[in-house]
Amino acid sequence: MEETWKAVDEYFEKKLKTTDDTMDHILKETDDAGMRQIEVSKAHGKMLYLMAKMVDAKSILEIGTLGGFSTVWLARALPEDGRMATIEANPNHAEVARRNIASAELAALVDVIEGQALDRLPKLMERGYSRFDLIFIDADKENNVEYLKWALKFSHKGSVIIVDNVVRHGRIIDDTEAQAIPYIRQLFDMLEHDGRIESTAIQTVGQKGYDGFLMGVVK
């Protein structure tokens, strides 16, 4: 089935323009820099863009920049006076992302912040950020619960929060201590009892295999 999933994504790419020269350049630069190809797929990158457009996002927070692929997709949805903060722990990744964001002519809208997210999140207000319309979490899974807590602090009624990689080839339902699964399950445990946000999760297949997104709207 995986070959079929990839073929369907290629069909979407042709028919729905889920990539372009700029995005292909970013993927090449990220690969040339020796970075793992763990960014969202092309179709899901455009999905993030469309979701930001749907909520008319003027301020966006991303936790986990990598090479800037999802960053550029999200920043494209911003108006000229919009702002985006993206936090990346790896200095080399942050530098590649800055180059990619500049090549997309979006540097004026995007603030690439280096450092551990849990160190940088408490200082965002000092940088002029108070609330975000959309927050995308795609970083180390061990801290997903803490990232969600911060996302809720920086949200307002109607803010959208999206978390990537919550299915992990179906292992989310396994009672296992392997890899990041226990931390992702803690995220679902938190949401089960948190009345501040309405949420759901979707399973996805495609070029990146079998995984899924969690998404919610703050009440």
Solvent accessible surface area in square Angstrom, and as a share of the most:
residue,aa,sasa,rsa
1,M,163,0.73
2,E,94,0.42
3,E,133,0.60
4,T,70,0.41
5,W,49,0.17
6,K,79,0.34
7,A,53,0.41
8,V,63,0.36
9,D,14,0.07
10,E,105,0.47
11,Y,124,0.47
12,F,78,0.32
13,E,47,0.21
14,K,157,0.67
15,K,111,0.47
16,L,104,0.52
17,K,148,0.63
18,T,8,0.05
19,T,22,0.13
20,D,55,0.29
21,D,125,0.65
22,T,39,0.23
23,M,0,0.00
24,D,61,0.32
25,H,80,0.35
26,I,0,0.00
27,L,41,0.20
28,K,124,0.52
29,E,49,0.22
30,T,3,0.02
31,D,69,0.36
32,D,93,0.48
33,A,49,0.38
34,G,67,0.65
35,M,15,0.07
36,R,176,0.64
37,Q,108,0.48
38,I,87,0.44
39,E,17,0.08
40,V,8,0.04
41,S,3,0.02
42,K,41,0.18
43,A,24,0.18
44,H,34,0.15
45,G,0,0.00
46,K,45,0.19
47,M,44,0.20
48,L,0,0.00
49,Y,46,0.17
50,L,78,0.39
51,M,31,0.14
52,A,0,0.00
53,K,105,0.44
54,M,152,0.68
55,V,57,0.33
56,D,91,0.47
57,A,0,0.00
58,K,102,0.43
59,S,21,0.13
60,I,0,0.00
61,L,0,0.00
62,E,0,0.00
63,I,1,0.00
64,G,13,0.13
65,T,2,0.01
66,L,26,0.13
67,G,2,0.02
68,G,0,0.00
69,F,4,0.02
70,S,9,0.06
71,T,0,0.00
72,V,0,0.00
73,W,9,0.03
74,L,0,0.00
75,A,1,0.00
76,R,75,0.27
77,A,10,0.08
78,L,17,0.08
79,P,45,0.28
80,E,169,0.76
81,D,117,0.61
82,G,4,0.04
83,R,104,0.38
84,M,0,0.00
85,A,0,0.00
86,T,0,0.00
87,I,3,0.01
88,E,15,0.07
89,A,50,0.39
90,N,53,0.27
91,P,81,0.51
92,N,111,0.57
93,H,40,0.18
94,A,0,0.00
95,E,81,0.36
96,V,10,0.06
97,A,0,0.00
98,R,86,0.31
99,R,121,0.44
100,N,1,0.01
101,I,3,0.01
102,A,54,0.42
103,S,56,0.36
104,A,20,0.16
105,E,158,0.71
106,L,23,0.11
107,A,61,0.47
108,A,106,0.82
109,L,33,0.16
110,V,15,0.09
111,D,39,0.20
112,V,14,0.08
113,I,4,0.02
114,E,62,0.28
115,G,13,0.13
116,Q,112,0.50
117,A,9,0.07
118,L,60,0.30
119,D,78,0.40
120,R,78,0.29
121,L,0,0.00
122,P,67,0.42
123,K,101,0.43
124,L,0,0.00
125,M,127,0.57
126,E,146,0.65
127,R,111,0.40
128,G,53,0.51
129,Y,10,0.04
130,S,56,0.36
131,R,121,0.44
132,F,0,0.00
133,D,29,0.15
134,L,0,0.00
135,I,0,0.00
136,F,0,0.00
137,I,1,0.01
138,D,30,0.16
139,A,25,0.19
140,D,63,0.33
141,K,20,0.09
142,E,92,0.41
143,N,46,0.23
144,N,1,0.01
145,V,30,0.17
146,E,67,0.30
147,Y,6,0.02
148,L,0,0.00
149,K,83,0.35
150,W,53,0.18
151,A,0,0.00
152,L,16,0.08
153,K,118,0.50
154,F,8,0.03
155,S,10,0.06
156,H,69,0.31
157,K,167,0.71
158,G,34,0.32
159,S,0,0.00
160,V,10,0.06
161,I,0,0.00
162,I,0,0.00
163,V,1,0.01
164,D,9,0.05
165,N,31,0.16
166,V,0,0.00
167,V,10,0.05
168,R,52,0.19
169,H,103,0.46
170,G,19,0.18
171,R,77,0.28
172,I,29,0.15
173,I,148,0.75
174,D,64,0.33
175,D,136,0.71
176,T,37,0.22
177,E,148,0.66
178,A,51,0.39
179,Q,126,0.56
180,A,7,0.06
181,I,0,0.00
182,P,24,0.15
183,Y,78,0.30
184,I,0,0.00
185,R,83,0.30
186,Q,86,0.38
187,L,0,0.00
188,F,67,0.28
189,D,80,0.42
190,M,34,0.15
191,L,22,0.11
192,E,125,0.56
193,H,151,0.67
194,D,23,0.12
195,G,57,0.55
196,R,122,0.45
197,I,10,0.05
198,E,111,0.50
199,S,52,0.34
200,T,80,0.47
201,A,44,0.34
202,I,69,0.35
203,Q,129,0.57
204,T,19,0.11
205,V,71,0.41
206,G,5,0.04
207,Q,55,0.24
208,K,87,0.37
209,G,14,0.14
210,Y,59,0.22
211,D,24,0.12
212,G,1,0.01
213,F,3,0.01
214,L,2,0.01
215,M,36,0.16
216,G,4,0.04
217,V,70,0.40
218,V,17,0.10
219,K,120,0.51
